[in-house]
Amino acid sequence: MATVDGSVQPAGVQDAGESADKLAEVVAKKLHARIAEMGYPVGAVVGSEPELVAELGISRGVFREAVRLLERDEIARMRRGPGGGLVVTQPRAASVARSAAMYLQFHKASPRDIFEARRAVEMTIVELAAERIDEAGVVMLRDALAQEERFQQSGGHLGSHDIHLLIADLTGNPALRLFLEVMARLTPEVKPVDREVVEGSQSEVRHAHSRIVEAVIAKDASLAKHRMLRHLQGIGRYLEVSEQAGRDSGSAAETD
């Protein structure tokens, strides 16, 4: 029986000499490479389980562990039933954010560390967006501002990351879009509890986003960067206050 490296082994001993987990990683990488060569056609079936098991010369257990690795990374998933098999899925930033969160936690990165990285990325993004925006982008930004106001009114939220992510989309650079989404997911959410504070903060966020959008639409990169920096500095102050409040609360609990 042919193996993943093209050699032949007797049936029943194809996993010998290498742990099943290690072989599953090799198989997962091979399937990932095939999906990449296919051009990541979301929804396409790579093959059925019996077909792929036979082709790769592995046990069903190893194959299913390889599929689990692909599903974890949101590369592909198994679809059961007629016409089913290993189906290509669309990778999402959430899986990258989870891995990044574990890495940063291990290295004891603080919210301030994460926010500093986010600020550097956002300054590049807003500059490029101002240079590259087209009429379709103008319409999307104005729609996003209206949607944000409805979002704020519906649940007392300060705002969302959607406008920041949309501005990243306008750069046409998927790497920058991914970096920003990961950083945004890792940025702690600020939740003022006082109603008047919430309403005032909503107005501040809406005003800041509106002014950034105006500068991007006007294709004024310098002004867009200036306004984005001021907005991010404001978010940074909120985070510092929130972080200090958390430390004070923890200290008070220890003395009780």
N, C-alpha and C positions, 0 to 999 in steps of 0.2 A: 504493500500500500504506500502511495506517495505521501511524503510529509511536507511541512511548510517550507523546508529548504530544498525540496525536490528529490531527496533520497527515498529509498524504499525500505520499509520495515515490515515484519510479519504482523498480521492482524492481532490485536490484543496486547501488543507491547509498544505501541506507537508513542506512549507517554513515558517509557522507560528512560532512565538516565537524565531526566529533567523534571523538576517538580511541576505538578499540574498548574499551579499558580503562575509560575514563570512562563510556561508554554501558553497559558491563556493571554498573558501580556503580549507575547510574540504574535499570536493570532489576532488580537485586537489591533495591534499596529498594522498588520498586513491588511486587515479589512478596512481600517481607516485610510491607508494609502490607496486602496482600490477606490473607495468612495471619493477621495480627493481627485484621483485620475478621471473619475466620471464627471467631475465638476460639481459635486455636492447637489445632485438633483433631488431636492426635497420631495418625499413621497414615492420615489422610485424603489423598487424591490431589488436588492442585491442578489438574493437567492433564497431558496427555502432552507430550513435547517438540515434535512437529509442531504440536499445537494451540496451544501457548504461543508458539512461534516465529511462527506465522501471526498470532495475535492481537496480539502486541507489535510486529510488523513489523520484526524484527531477523534477523540471520544466525544460523546454528547456532553459529558460533564465539563470538559475543557471548553467546548464551544459555548456552552451556556454561561460559563464564567467570563469568557471573552465578550459575549453580548452584554453581560452585566457591566463590564468596564465601558463599553461603548454607550450604554444607556446612561451611566453615571456622568459621562462627559457630553451627553446629549448630541451624539453623533449619529446614532441609529437606534432602533428598537425593534423588537420582535412583534409582528402582527399575526395573530392566530387566525385559523379558518381558511376557507377557500381563497386563493389568490394572495395568501399571506406570505410571510417570510421576514427577512431582515430588511427593514424599511429605513431609508435615509431620513433623518430629522434635521431641524434647523438648530444649530448651536445657539445658546443664549448666554448673555453676559452673566446671568445668575450663577452659572457653574464656575465661571472664572472668578467671580466675586467670592464664592465660598472658599475656593482654594487660596485666593489672595488673603482672605480674612484669617485663615489658619496660619499662613506664612507670617503675616504681620503680628498676629497674636504671639507666635513663637518668639519673634524678635522684639516683642514688647513695644511695638509702635503705638504711640499715643494718638488720640484724636487730632491733636495739633500737627503731628507728623503727616498724617493722612491728608489733612486739609491743606498743608503747605504744598504737597504734591498735586492735589486737585487744583489749587490756584495757578500753579505753573502751567498745567494742561489747559485750563480754561482761558488763560490769557492768549495762548497761541490759537485756540479755537475761535475766539471771538474776532481776532484779527483776520484770520482766513475767511471766516463767514462773511465779514464785511466786504472782503475783496471779491468773493465768488457768488454772492446771492443773486438770484434771478427773480423774475416776476412771480413764478410759482412759490418761491421761498417767501416772498413778501406776503402773499395771501396766507400761507401756512403760519407765519409768525403772528399775524393779526388775529387769525382764528384761535391760535394758542392763548393769546392774551385774554380773549373773551371766555375761553374754556376755563382758564385759571380762575377768573372771577367767580364763575359758577361753582367751581370746585371749592373755593374758599367759603362761599355762602352756604354750601350744602352740609358742611360738617365742622366748621370752625378751624379748618386747616390754615396754616400760614401760607401755604402754596405748595407747589410740586417742583420736581426736577425736570418736568417735561419741556419747559422753554429752554433750559440749558442743553438738554439732549437734542432738541430740535435745531438749535444753533449749531451744535456739533454735526448734525446731519448735513447742514448746509455747506460744510467744508468739503464734503465729498470724500473725506478721509475716514475709512472704517476703523483704522487703528486708534485715531484720536477719539472717535465715538465710543469705542470699547473702553479705552482708558478712563474716559469721563464717567461712563455708566458704572464701572467698577468702583471708582472713587466716590461717586454719589451714593452708591449703595452702602459704602462703608462709613459715610459721614453720619454721625448721630443726628437723629431728628430732634429739633427743638420744639417743645410743647408748653408754651406759657399757659398757666391755669386760670389766670384772671381774665374775665371776658373783655374788659376794656383794653388790657394789654394785647390780647389776641387781635381785636379789631384794629388797634393802632398798628400792630405788626403786619397784619394783612395789607393794610393800606401802604405801608412802607415797601413791602415786597412787590406789590403790584406796581407801585410808582417806579421802583428800581428796574423791574423787568421792562416796563414800558419805555423807559429812557434808553435802556440798552438796545431794545428792538428798534427804536427810532434811529439810533446811530448806525446800527447794522444796515437797516433799509437805506439810509442815506449814503452807504458805502464809505463812511468815515471811520476808518479802522482805529485811528488814534483816539477819537472820542469814545468809540465802543470799548476799547481797552481801558480807558480811564473810568468809564462808568461801571464796567464789570469789576474792576479792582475795588472801587468804593463799595459796591454791593457785596463782594466777597469779604471785604474787611468787616462789614456789618455782620455777616453770618459768623465770621470768626469771633467777634465779640460776644454774640449770643452763645456760641459754643463754650467760650471761656467761662461765662457766667454760669451756664448749665453745669459744666464740669466742676466748678468750684462749689456750687450748691450740692452736688453729689458727694464731694469730699466732706463738706461740712455736715451733711446728713449722716454719713458713715461715722464721722468722729463723735457726733452726738449719740448715736446708737451704741457706740463702744463705751461711753461714760455712763449710760443708764444702768 
